Amino acid sequence: MPTASKTIREAYVEASSFLGKLGVAEAASCVELLLQHLLGCSRTELLFRFQEQFPAELESAWRQLVERKAAGEPVQYVIGEQDFYGLTFAVSPAVLIPRPETELLVEALLREGSRLFPQGAPLLADVGTGSGIIPVTVAHARPDWRVAASDISAAALEMARSNAQRHGVAARVEWLEGDLLEPYIERRIAPDILVSNPPYIPDGELPALMPEVRLFEPHTALFGGVEGLDLYRRMVAQLPLLPRIPTVVGFEVGIGQAEAVAAMLRAAADWEEIRFVPDLQGIDRHVIAIRPREQ
């Protein structure tokens, strides 16, 4: 366990070494984030402050942060934040930690929405919003769009609303509590763009997950049945119950699931195009289905 250090740099080196010996992945990066959080500064400011005396009054808080990380807790939960698409979002164990690959899904939907609705204000609906990264990012990037977000978890919706408030878009997002598409069906809401990043990890893969994920992230936001496809089946089956089928449907999927999800969509409706968006590792991570726009 780290002891009191003379300088901030010494605290950084000592904690990095301590966590590294415990097998913590990217220990040095984690320690940087913990120090930025503790000291309330940016990475650049932290580097400039490395030769400063470590504040004695923060030693106890620093030890607690490092101990939480040493116990395996994700650094995002320890500091309570994660950056996404240039914005900073509050996160907690009530919601899944935002992943960078989801930024590619948001980017694809922003591009398609602007292309398909150049003169209008499409309604984008995010199903299973979690911390609210998708609706908040879209509302922030496209002030003329209408945005809705739903989740079955009241705790997740509370955090999503807080993140929307943080970025000044809370009043522009309609918040709905309920299971999958049911809130939209019940209220006769017709999204133009439907997006979801549902739980998609097969149930049997639990033992193989990294401890940070397996022990700390909410299982209801991770697991999607035996094949990991249960939530997609249910949502696709619900599409015809909406007032109209959306012009664009965008799903994030797990490894090897893209074609199966595309087949579900093909069986449910006629689409002009269904394509895959690969992540930075070349894995087909998103399925985008597009219909001719109804006039």
KOLRO-722757 format. One record per atom (N, C-alpha, C, O): x, y, z; residue in one letter. Coordinates in steps of 0.05 Angstrom, whole numbers, padded with zeros to 5 digits, always signed. Example, Ala and Ser with C-alpha at 12.3 -4.5 7.8 and 13.67 -1.06 7.14 Angstrom:
residues 2
+00264-00114+00156A +00246-00090+00156A +00264-00066+00156A +00285-00066+00169A +00257-00045+00142S +00273-00021+00143S +00258+00001+00157S +00268+00023+00161S 
***
This chain:
residues 295
+00017-00024+00000M +00000+00000+00000M +00018+00025+00000M +00037+00026+00015M +00012+00045-00017P +00028+00069-00018P +00029+00083+00009P +00010+00084+00024P +00053+00095+00014T +00056+00111+00038T +00059+00140+00030T +00060+00147+00006T +00060+00158+00050A +00062+00187+00044A +00086+00192+00027A +00108+00180+00032A +00084+00209+00007S +00106+00216-00011S +00113+00245-00009S +00096+00261-00001S +00137+00252-00016K +00146+00280-00014K +00134+00297-00037K +00127+00320-00032K +00132+00286-00060T +00122+00301-00083T +00099+00286-00096T +00095+00262-00091T +00084+00300-00113I +00063+00288-00128I +00074+00266-00147I +00062+00245-00150I +00097+00272-00158R +00109+00252-00176R +00116+00227-00161R +00112+00205-00171R +00126+00230-00137E +00133+00206-00121E +00108+00190-00114E +00108+00165-00114E +00086+00204-00108A +00061+00190-00103A +00052+00175-00128A +00042+00153-00126A +00055+00187-00151Y +00048+00175-00177Y +00065+00149-00181Y +00054+00128-00188Y +00091+00152-00178V +00109+00129-00183V +00103+00106-00164V +00102+00083-00171V +00100+00113-00138E +00095+00093-00118E +00069+00078-00122E +00068+00053-00121E +00047+00093-00128A +00021+00080-00133A +00021+00064-00159A +00009+00042-00159A +00035+00073-00179S +00036+00058-00204S +00050+00032-00200S +00042+00011-00210S +00072+00033-00186S +00087+00008-00180S +00071-00011-00163S +00070-00035-00169S +00057+00000-00143F +00040-00017-00125F +00018-00031-00141F +00014-00055-00138F +00004-00016-00158L -00018-00028-00173L -00007-00047-00195L -00019-00067-00201L +00016-00039-00207G +00027-00056-00227G +00035-00083-00217G +00031-00104-00230G +00046-00084-00193K +00054-00110-00181K +00029-00127-00174K +00031-00152-00172K +00006-00114-00171L -00019-00129-00166L -00031-00139-00192L -00052-00153-00191L -00019-00132-00215G -00030-00140-00240G -00052-00123-00252G -00066-00131-00270G -00054-00098-00241V -00075-00080-00251V -00067-00071-00279V -00045-00061-00283V -00085-00074-00298A -00079-00066-00326A -00077-00035-00328A -00092-00021-00315A -00057-00026-00344E -00053+00003-00348E -00052+00018-00322E -00066+00038-00318E -00036+00007-00304A -00035+00019-00277A -00027+00048-00277A -00038+00064-00262A -00008+00056-00294A +00001+00084-00294A -00021+00102-00303A -00024+00124-00292A -00036+00094-00324S -00058+00111-00333S -00080+00113-00312S -00091+00135-00308S -00085+00092-00297C -00105+00093-00276C -00096+00112-00254C -00112+00128-00244C -00071+00112-00247V -00061+00129-00226V -00063+00158-00235V -00069+00176-00219V -00057+00164-00260E -00060+00191-00271E -00089+00201-00267E -00093+00223-00258E -00108+00184-00274L -00136+00192-00271L -00144+00196-00242L -00158+00215-00236L -00133+00179-00225L -00139+00182-00196L -00128+00208-00185L -00141+00222-00170L -00104+00215-00194L -00091+00240-00184L -00106+00264-00196L -00110+00284-00181L -00114+00263-00221Q -00129+00285-00232Q -00155+00290-00217Q -00163+00312-00212Q -00168+00267-00210H -00193+00269-00195H -00188+00281-00167H -00202+00299-00159H -00168+00271-00154L -00162+00279-00126L -00154+00309-00125L -00163+00324-00108L -00138+00317-00145L -00127+00345-00144L -00144+00364-00160L -00140+00389-00159L -00164+00354-00175G -00182+00371-00190G -00168+00386-00212G -00171+00410-00216G -00151+00371-00227C -00136+00384-00249C -00136+00367-00274C -00143+00343-00273C -00128+00378-00296S -00125+00364-00321S -00099+00349-00322S -00082+00352-00304S -00096+00332-00342R -00071+00317-00345R -00047+00336-00348R -00026+00332-00336R -00050+00356-00365T -00029+00375-00369T -00021+00389-00343T +00002+00392-00337T -00042+00398-00328E -00036+00411-00302E -00022+00392-00283E -00005+00401-00268E -00031+00367-00284L -00018+00347-00266L +00012+00345-00272L +00028+00345-00253L +00019+00344-00297L +00048+00341-00304L +00063+00366-00295L +00086+00363-00285L +00052+00389-00297F +00065+00414-00287F +00068+00414-00257F +00086+00427-00246F +00050+00399-00243R +00051+00400-00214R +00067+00377-00202R +00068+00374-00177R +00079+00360-00219F +00093+00336-00209F +00113+00342-00187F +00117+00326-00169F +00127+00364-00188Q +00148+00370-00168Q +00137+00383-00143Q +00152+00389-00124Q +00111+00389-00142E +00099+00401-00118E +00098+00380-00096E +00098+00356-00100E +00097+00390-00071Q +00093+00373-00048Q +00065+00361-00049Q +00045+00375-00055Q +00063+00335-00044F +00037+00322-00043F +00021+00333-00019F +00032+00333+00003F -00003+00343-00023P -00018+00355+00000P -00023+00335+00022P -00036+00315+00019P -00013+00341+00046A -00015+00323+00068A -00044+00317+00076A -00051+00295+00084A -00061+00338+00073E -00089+00335+00080E -00104+00316+00062E -00127+00307+00068E -00092+00309+00039L -00105+00291+00019L -00094+00262+00021L -00103+00245+00006L -00076+00258+00039E -00063+00231+00040E -00083+00209+00046E -00082+00188+00033E -00101+00213+00065S -00121+00193+00071S -00139+00187+00048S -00144+00164+00041S -00149+00208+00035A -00166+00204+00012A -00151+00190-00011A -00163+00174-00025A -00126+00197-00014W -00110+00184-00035W -00106+00154-00030W -00109+00138-00048W -00101+00147-00006R -00098+00119+00001R -00124+00103-00005R -00124+00081-00014R -00147+00116+00002Q -00173+00103-00003Q -00177+00098-00033Q -00187+00077-00042Q -00170+00118-00050L -00174+00115-00079L -00157+00092-00089L -00166+00076-00105L -00132+00092-00081V -00113+00071-00091V -00122+00043-00081V -00121+00024-00096V -00132+00042-00056E -00141+00016-00046E -00166+00006-00061E -00168-00018-00066E -00184+00024-00069R -00207+00016-00084R -00198+00005-00111R -00209-00015-00121R -00179+00018-00124K -00169+00008-00149K -00155-00018-00146K -00157-00036-00163K -00140-00021-00124A -00125-00046-00119A -00144-00069-00115A -00137-00092-00121A -00168-00063-00105A -00188-00084-00100A -00203-00092-00126A -00219-00110-00126A -00196-00079-00148G -00207-00087-00174G -00228-00069-00185G -00238-00073-00207G -00237-00049-00170E -00258-00032-00179E -00250-00016-00203E -00228-00005-00204E -00267-00014-00224P -00260+00002-00247P -00254+00031-00239P -00267+00042-00223P -00233+00042-00252V -00225+00069-00245V -00248+00089-00250V -00250+00109-00237V -00265+00083-00270Q -00287+00101-00276Q -00306+00103-00253Q -00317+00124-00247Q -00311+00080-00239Y -00329+00081-00216Y -00315+00095-00192Y -00328+00108-00176Y -00289+00091-00190V -00274+00103-00168V -00276+00134-00169V -00281+00147-00149V -00272+00144-00193I -00272+00174-00196I -00300+00184-00203I -00305+00208-00202I -00318+00165-00212G -00346+00173-00217G -00350+00186-00244G -00371+00199-00247G -00332+00183-00263E -00334+00197-00288E -00322+00180-00311E -00305+00163-00306E -00332+00186-00336Q -00320+00174-00360Q -00325+00194-00383Q -00347+00204-00386Q -00305+00199-00399D -00308+00216-00422D -00321+00200-00445D -00315+00177-00449D -00338+00214-00460F -00350+00202-00484F -00356+00223-00504F -00370+00243-00498F -00346+00220-00528Y -00351+00238-00550Y -00346+00268-00543Y -00361+00286-00550Y -00325+00272-00528G -00317+00299-00520G -00331+00310-00496G -00327+00333-00489G -00349+00295-00484L -00364+00304-00460L -00357+00286-00437L -00349+00263-00441L -00360+00296-00413T -00354+00280-00389T -00380+00272-00376T -00398+00289-00370T -00383+00246-00370F -00408+00235-00359F -00403+00223-00331F -00383+00210-00327F -00422+00228-00313A -00421+00215-00287A -00429+00186-00291A -00448+00180-00306A -00415+00168-00277V -00422+00139-00278V -00421+00128-00250V -00408+00139-00232V -00435+00106-00246S -00435+00092-00220S -00441+00063-00226S -00448+00056-00249S -00440+00046-00206P -00446+00018-00210P -00475+00013-00219P -00482-00010-00225P -00492+00033-00219A -00519+00030-00229A -00520+00029-00260A -00541+00021-00271A -00498+00037-00273V -00498+00038-00302V -00473+00026-00313V -00452+00024-00299V -00474+00017-00338L -00451+00007-00352L -00432+00030-00358L -00440+00052-00363L -00406+00024-00357I -00386+00044-00363I -00386+00048-00394I -00384+00029-00409I -00388+00073-00403P -00388+00078-00432P -00362+00068-00445P -00340+00071-00435P -00366+00055-00469R -00343+00045-00484R -00338+00063-00508R -00357+00074-00520R -00313+00065-00517P -00307+00082-00540P -00320+00073-00566P -00325+00089-00583P -00325+00046-00569E -00337+00037-00594E -00365+00048-00598E -00374+00051-00620E -00379+00055-00576T -00405+00066-00579T -00405+00094-00592T -00424+00103-00603T -00382+00108-00590E -00379+00133-00603E -00383+00130-00634E -00393+00148-00647E -00374+00107-00644L -00377+00102-00673L -00406+00099-00681L -00414+00106-00703L -00422+00087-00663L -00451+00085-00668L -00464+00112-00668L -00480+00118-00686L -00457+00129-00649V -00468+00156-00648V -00460+00171-00673V -00477+00185-00685V -00435+00169-00681E -00426+00183-00705E -00441+00174-00730E -00448+00190-00747E -00446+00148-00732A -00460+00138-00756A -00489+00148-00756A -00499+00155-00778A -00502+00149-00733L -00530+00158-00732L -00532+00188-00737L -00551+00197-00750L -00513+00203-00727L -00513+00232-00732L -00510+00237-00762L -00524+00254-00774L -00493+00222-00775R -00488+00225-00804R -00513+00217-00820R -00521+00231-00838R -00525+00194-00813E -00549+00185-00828E -00572+00203-00823E -00588+00209-00841E -00576+00212-00798G -00598+00230-00792G -00596+00256-00807G -00616+00266-00817G -00572+00267-00809S -00568+00292-00824S -00573+00288-00853S -00583+00306-00867S -00566+00265-00864R -00570+00259-00892R -00599+00255-00898R -00609+00265-00919R -00613+00240-00882L -00641+00233-00887L -00661+00254-00880L -00683+00255-00891L -00654+00271-00861F -00672+00292-00851F -00659+00320-00853F -00657+00333-00833F -00651+00328-00877P -00636+00353-00880P -00652+00378-00873P -00641+00398-00864P -00678+00376-00876Q -00695+00400-00871Q -00712+00396-00846Q -00726+00415-00837Q -00711+00373-00834G -00729+00367-00812G -00715+00364-00785G -00691+00368-00783G -00731+00356-00765A -00720+00351-00738A -00728+00323-00730A -00749+00319-00718A -00712+00303-00737P -00719+00275-00731P -00721+00270-00701P -00708+00283-00685P -00737+00251-00694L -00739+00242-00666L -00721+00217-00663L -00726+00196-00675L -00700+00220-00647L -00683+00197-00641L -00691+00186-00613L -00693+00202-00594L -00695+00160-00612A -00702+00147-00586A -00681+00127-00579A -00674+00109-00595A -00670+00129-00555D -00649+00111-00545D -00662+00092-00525D -00674+00100-00505D -00660+00066-00531V -00672+00045-00514V -00651+00033-00496V -00631+00022-00506V -00655+00034-00470G -00636+00024-00451G -00613+00044-00448G -00590+00038-00452G -00620+00069-00440T -00601+00091-00442T -00578+00091-00422T -00558+00103-00427T -00581+00076-00400G -00560+00075-00380G -00553+00103-00370G -00570+00117-00359G -00528+00111-00373S -00519+00137-00363S -00527+00160-00381S -00522+00183-00375S -00540+00154-00404G -00551+00174-00421G -00531+00185-00442G -00535+00206-00453G -00510+00170-00447I -00489+00180-00465I -00500+00185-00493I -00493+00205-00506I -00518+00168-00503I -00527+00171-00531I -00546+00195-00533I -00541+00213-00550I -00568+00197-00517P -00586+00219-00521P -00573+00246-00514P -00578+00266-00527P -00556+00247-00493V -00543+00272-00486V -00524+00281-00508V -00523+00305-00515V -00508+00263-00518T -00490+00269-00539T -00504+00279-00564T -00496+00299-00576T -00526+00265-00572V -00541+00273-00596V -00554+00300-00591V -00553+00318-00609V -00567+00304-00568A -00579+00330-00563A -00559+00353-00563A -00565+00375-00571A -00535+00347-00553H -00514+00367-00552H -00504+00374-00580H -00498+00397-00587H -00501+00353-00597A -00490+00356-00623A -00510+00366-00644A -00502+00379-00663A -00536+00360-00640R -00557+00368-00659R -00579+00382-00644R -00599+00369-00637R -00576+00408-00639P -00597+00423-00623P -00624+00423-00636P -00644+00428-00622P -00626+00418-00662D -00652+00418-00676D -00666+00391-00675D -00689+00390-00682D -00652+00370-00667W -00665+00344-00665W -00682+00341-00640W -00677+00355-00620W -00702+00324-00641R -00717+00316-00618R -00706+00290-00607R -00697+00273-00623R -00706+00287-00581V -00692+00264-00569V -00709+00252-00547V -00721+00267-00531V -00710+00226-00546A -00723+00211-00524A -00705+00189-00515A -00688+00180-00530A -00708+00182-00489A -00691+00161-00478A -00707+00145-00458A -00723+00156-00443A -00702+00119-00458S -00717+00101-00440S -00698+00081-00426S -00677+00075-00436S -00707+00072-00403D -00692+00051-00389D -00711+00037-00369D -00730+00050-00359D -00707+00012-00364I -00723-00002-00345I -00715+00004-00316I -00729-00001-00297I -00690+00016-00313S -00679+00022-00287S -00684+00051-00280S -00675+00069-00294S -00698+00056-00258A -00702+00083-00248A -00676+00096-00240A -00672+00120-00244A -00657+00080-00229A -00631+00091-00221A -00615+00100-00245A -00602+00121-00244A -00617+00085-00267A -00603+00093-00291A -00615+00119-00302A -00600+00137-00310A -00641+00121-00303L -00654+00145-00313L -00647+00169-00296L -00643+00191-00307L -00644+00166-00271E -00637+00188-00253E -00609+00198-00260E -00604+00222-00262E -00591+00179-00265M -00563+00187-00273M -00563+00200-00300M -00549+00219-00305M -00579+00189-00319A -00580+00200-00346A -00591+00229-00345A -00580+00246-00359A -00611+00233-00329R -00622+00261-00327R -00601+00279-00315R -00598+00302-00324R -00586+00270-00296S -00564+00286-00283S -00543+00293-00304S -00534+00316-00305S -00536+00274-00321N -00516+00280-00342N -00527+00299-00363N -00513+00316-00373N -00553+00297-00369A -00565+00316-00387A -00565+00344-00376A -00560+00363-00390A -00571+00346-00350Q -00571+00371-00336Q -00543+00383-00337Q -00539+00407-00341Q -00523+00367-00333R -00495+00375-00332R -00487+00388-00359R -00471+00407-00359R -00499+00378-00381H -00491+00388-00407H -00513+00406-00420H -00512+00412-00443H -00532+00414-00403G -00551+00434-00412G -00572+00425-00432G -00583+00441-00447G -00578+00399-00432V -00598+00389-00451V -00621+00374-00438V -00637+00361-00452V -00624+00375-00412A -00644+00359-00398A -00672+00365-00407A -00688+00346-00409A -00678+00390-00412A -00705+00398-00420A -00712+00389-00449A -00735+00389-00457A -00691+00381-00464R -00696+00373-00492R -00698+00343-00496R -00702+00334-00518R -00696+00328-00474V -00698+00299-00476V -00723+00290-00461V -00728+00298-00438V -00739+00273-00474E -00762+00261-00461E -00753+00235-00448E -00743+00218-00462E -00758+00233-00422W -00748+00210-00407W -00771+00191-00402W -00792+00199-00392W -00767+00165-00408L -00788+00145-00405L -00778+00121-00390L -00756+00111-00396L -00793+00112-00370E -00785+00088-00356E -00802+00064-00365E -00826+00066-00367E -00788+00042-00372G -00802+00019-00381G -00784-00001-00396G -00760+00005-00400G -00795-00023-00404D -00780-00045-00415D -00779-00043-00446D -00799-00043-00459D -00754-00040-00456L -00749-00039-00485L -00768-00019-00499L -00768+00005-00492L -00783-00028-00520L -00799-00009-00535L -00827-00003-00523L -00842+00013-00533L -00833-00016-00501E -00860-00014-00489E -00868+00015-00483E -00890+00023-00489E -00850+00032-00472P -00858+00060-00467P -00866+00075-00492P -00884+00092-00491P -00853+00069-00514Y -00859+00083-00539Y -00885+00072-00551Y -00901+00088-00562Y -00889+00046-00549I -00913+00034-00560I -00938+00044-00544I -00958+00051-00556I -00935+00044-00517E -00958+00053-00500E -00965+00082-00505E -00989+00089-00504E -00945+00099-00511R -00950+00127-00514R -00954+00135-00543R -00957+00159-00550R -00954+00116-00561R -00957+00120-00590R -00935+00140-00600R -00941+00157-00616R -00911+00136-00591I -00888+00152-00600I -00876+00138-00624I -00871+00114-00623I -00870+00154-00645A -00860+00142-00670A -00831+00153-00675A -00829+00174-00687A -00811+00140-00665P -00783+00149-00670P -00776+00148-00700P -00784+00129-00713P -00762+00168-00709D -00750+00166-00736D -00725+00150-00736D -00718+00136-00755D -00710+00153-00714I -00685+00139-00710I -00686+00124-00684I -00689+00136-00663I -00683+00098-00684L -00684+00081-00660L -00656+00070-00656L -00645+00058-00674L -00645+00074-00632V -00619+00064-00626V -00619+00049-00600V -00634+00056-00581V -00602+00028-00598S -00600+00014-00573S -00573-00001-00571S -00564-00012-00591S -00562+00000-00548N -00538-00015-00541N -00546-00033-00518N -00539-00028-00495N -00560-00055-00525P -00572-00072-00503P -00551-00092-00492P -00529-00094-00503P -00558-00105-00470P -00541-00127-00460P -00538-00148-00481P -00558-00158-00492P -00513-00156-00488Y -00510-00176-00509Y -00489-00197-00503Y -00483-00214-00521Y -00478-00198-00479I -00459-00219-00472I -00474-00245-00466I -00493-00245-00450I -00467-00267-00479P -00480-00293-00472P -00477-00300-00443P -00455-00295-00431P -00498-00311-00431D -00497-00316-00402D -00473-00334-00394D -00462-00329-00372D -00466-00353-00411G -00445-00371-00404G -00417-00359-00403G -00398-00373-00394G -00414-00335-00413E -00388-00322-00413E -00381-00307-00388E -00359-00295-00386E -00399-00308-00368L -00393-00295-00343L -00366-00301-00330L -00351-00283-00323L -00359-00327-00328P -00333-00333-00315P -00309-00323-00330P -00288-00319-00318P -00312-00318-00356A -00289-00310-00372A -00285-00280-00373A -00265-00270-00383A -00304-00265-00362L -00302-00236-00363L -00280-00226-00344L -00273-00239-00324L -00268-00203-00351M -00248-00191-00333M -00261-00185-00306M -00285-00177-00305M -00246-00188-00284P -00258-00184-00258P -00271-00156-00255P -00291-00153-00241P -00258-00135-00267E -00270-00109-00265E -00298-00108-00276E -00315-00094-00265E -00303-00123-00297V -00330-00124-00309V -00348-00143-00293V -00370-00135-00285V -00338-00167-00288R -00354-00188-00275R -00363-00180-00247R -00386-00187-00239R -00346-00167-00232L -00352-00162-00204L -00364-00135-00198L -00375-00131-00177L -00362-00116-00217F -00371-00089-00211F -00392-00078-00229F -00409-00062-00220F -00393-00085-00254E -00412-00073-00272E -00439-00088-00270E -00439-00112-00264E -00462-00073-00274P -00488-00085-00269P -00494-00108-00289P -00493-00104-00314P -00500-00132-00279H -00504-00155-00296H -00529-00151-00314H -00530-00162-00336H -00549-00136-00305T -00572-00131-00321T -00566-00116-00346T -00581-00116-00366T -00543-00101-00346A -00535-00086-00370A -00514-00101-00386A -00505-00090-00406A -00508-00125-00378L -00487-00140-00392L -00497-00165-00407L -00489-00169-00430L -00515-00180-00395F -00521-00206-00405F -00548-00207-00420F -00568-00197-00411F -00547-00221-00444G -00570-00221-00462G -00580-00249-00468G -00590-00254-00490G -00579-00267-00449G -00589-00294-00453G -00568-00314-00463G -00544-00307-00464G -00577-00338-00470V -00558-00359-00476V -00540-00351-00499V -00516-00356-00498V -00551-00339-00520E -00534-00331-00543E -00527-00301-00542E -00512-00292-00558E -00538-00287-00523G -00534-00258-00521G -00552-00242-00539G -00549-00218-00543G -00572-00255-00551L -00589-00243-00572L -00618-00238-00563L -00634-00229-00578L -00624-00244-00538D -00652-00242-00529D -00664-00215-00532D -00687-00212-00541D -00649-00194-00525L -00660-00167-00525L -00665-00157-00554L -00684-00143-00559L -00648-00166-00572Y -00652-00159-00601Y -00678-00172-00611Y -00694-00159-00625Y -00682-00197-00605R -00706-00211-00614R -00731-00197-00604R -00750-00192-00619R -00730-00189-00579R -00754-00176-00568R -00759-00149-00580R -00782-00142-00587R -00737-00133-00584M -00741-00106-00596M -00750-00108-00625M -00768-00093-00633M -00738-00126-00640V -00746-00129-00668V -00775-00138-00671V -00789-00129-00688V -00783-00156-00653A -00811-00165-00653A -00830-00142-00646A -00854-00142-00654A -00821-00122-00630Q -00837-00099-00623Q -00839-00077-00644Q -00856-00060-00642Q -00821-00077-00663L -00820-00056-00683L -00847-00051-00697L -00855-00028-00699L -00861-00072-00706P -00887-00068-00719P -00908-00056-00701P -00929-00047-00711P -00904-00057-00675L -00924-00046-00656L -00921-00016-00652L -00939-00004-00640L -00900-00004-00662L -00897+00025-00662L -00916+00037-00682L -00925+00023-00700L -00923+00063-00680P -00940+00075-00700P -00930+00072-00728P -00945+00070-00747P -00903+00072-00731R -00891+00065-00756R -00863+00055-00751R -00851+00062-00730R -00852+00039-00769I -00825+00029-00765I -00805+00051-00770I -00808+00066-00790I -00786+00055-00753P -00767+00077-00756P -00752+00077-00783P -00749+00056-00796P -00745+00100-00792T -00729+00102-00817T -00701+00090-00813T -00690+00078-00831T -00690+00094-00789V -00664+00083-00783V -00665+00068-00757V -00676+00078-00737V -00653+00044-00757V -00649+00029-00732V -00619+00024-00729V -00607+00013-00748V -00608+00030-00706G -00580+00025-00701G -00576+00009-00676G -00584+00018-00654G -00563-00014-00678F -00558-00031-00655F -00528-00035-00652F -00514-00040-00671F -00518-00033-00627E -00491-00043-00621E -00494-00073-00614E -00513-00081-00601E -00475-00089-00624V -00476-00118-00620V -00450-00129-00610V -00429-00115-00611V -00451-00154-00601G -00427-00167-00591G -00412-00180-00614G -00421-00180-00637G -00389-00191-00608I -00371-00204-00628I -00386-00227-00641I -00397-00245-00627I -00388-00227-00667G -00400-00249-00682G -00430-00248-00683G -00443-00267-00693G -00443-00226-00674Q -00472-00225-00673Q -00484-00208-00695Q -00509-00208-00698Q -00468-00194-00710A -00479-00175-00730A -00497-00188-00750A -00519-00178-00755A -00489-00210-00762E -00505-00222-00783E -00531-00233-00772E -00552-00232-00785E -00531-00245-00748A -00555-00255-00735A -00575-00233-00730A -00599-00236-00735A -00566-00210-00721V -00583-00187-00715V -00594-00176-00742V -00617-00168-00743V -00577-00175-00762A -00586-00165-00788A -00608-00183-00800A -00627-00174-00812A -00605-00209-00796A -00625-00228-00805A -00652-00224-00791A -00673-00226-00804A -00651-00217-00766M -00676-00211-00751M -00690-00187-00764M -00714-00187-00768M -00674-00166-00769L -00685-00142-00781L -00696-00147-00808L -00718-00137-00815L -00682-00162-00825R -00692-00168-00852R -00719-00183-00851R -00736-00178-00867R -00722-00200-00831A -00747-00215-00829A -00770-00198-00819A -00794-00205-00822A -00764-00176-00806A -00784-00159-00793A -00796-00138-00812A -00818-00129-00808A -00780-00129-00831A -00789-00106-00848A -00772-00105-00873A -00751-00119-00876A -00781-00089-00892D -00765-00084-00916D -00747-00060-00912D -00755-00039-00903D -00721-00064-00917W -00701-00044-00913W -00687-00037-00939W -00683-00054-00956W -00681-00012-00943E -00666-00003-00966E -00637-00013-00964E -00624-00019-00984E -00627-00013-00939E -00599-00020-00935E -00595-00030-00906E -00607-00018-00887E -00580-00051-00903I -00570-00059-00876I -00540-00062-00878I -00530-00078-00895I -00526-00047-00862R -00497-00049-00863R -00485-00050-00835R -00498-00045-00815R -00459-00058-00835F -00445-00062-00810F -00424-00039-00807F -00412-00031-00827F -00420-00030-00783V -00399-00011-00776V -00379-00025-00759V -00385-00033-00737V -00354-00028-00768P -00334-00041-00752P -00323-00023-00731P -00323+00002-00734P -00313-00035-00709D -00300-00019-00688D -00270-00016-00696D -00262-00023-00717D -00255-00004-00678L -00227+00002-00684L -00210-00023-00686L -00187-00022-00696L -00221-00046-00678Q -00207-00072-00681Q -00216-00087-00706Q -00208-00109-00711Q -00234-00074-00721G -00244-00087-00746G -00267-00106-00741G -00275-00120-00760G -00278-00107-00717I -00300-00125-00710I -00326-00111-00718I -00330-00087-00711I -00344-00125-00731D -00370-00113-00738D -00386-00108-00712D -00396-00127-00700D -00387-00083-00704R -00397-00076-00677R -00424-00063-00678R -00438-00063-00657R -00433-00053-00701H -00458-00039-00702H -00473-00048-00727H -00461-00052-00749H -00499-00051-00724V -00517-00058-00747V -00535-00033-00752V -00549-00025-00734V -00533-00023-00776I -00549+00001-00784I -00569-00007-00806I -00560-00016-00827I -00594-00005-00800A -00615-00012-00820A -00630+00014-00828A -00637+00030-00811A -00634+00018-00854I -00645+00042-00864I -00668+00036-00883I -00666+00019-00901I -00691+00049-00879R -00715+00047-00896R -00719+00072-00912R -00709+00093-00904R -00733+00070-00934P -00740+00095-00948P -00756+00112-00930P -00774+00103-00916P -00750+00138-00930R -00764+00156-00912R -00793+00161-00920R -00798+00166-00944R -00811+00158-00901E -00840+00163-00907E -00844+00193-00909E -00836+00209-00891E -00858+00202-00930Q -00863+00230-00934Q -00889+00239-00920Q -00897+00262-00921Q 
***
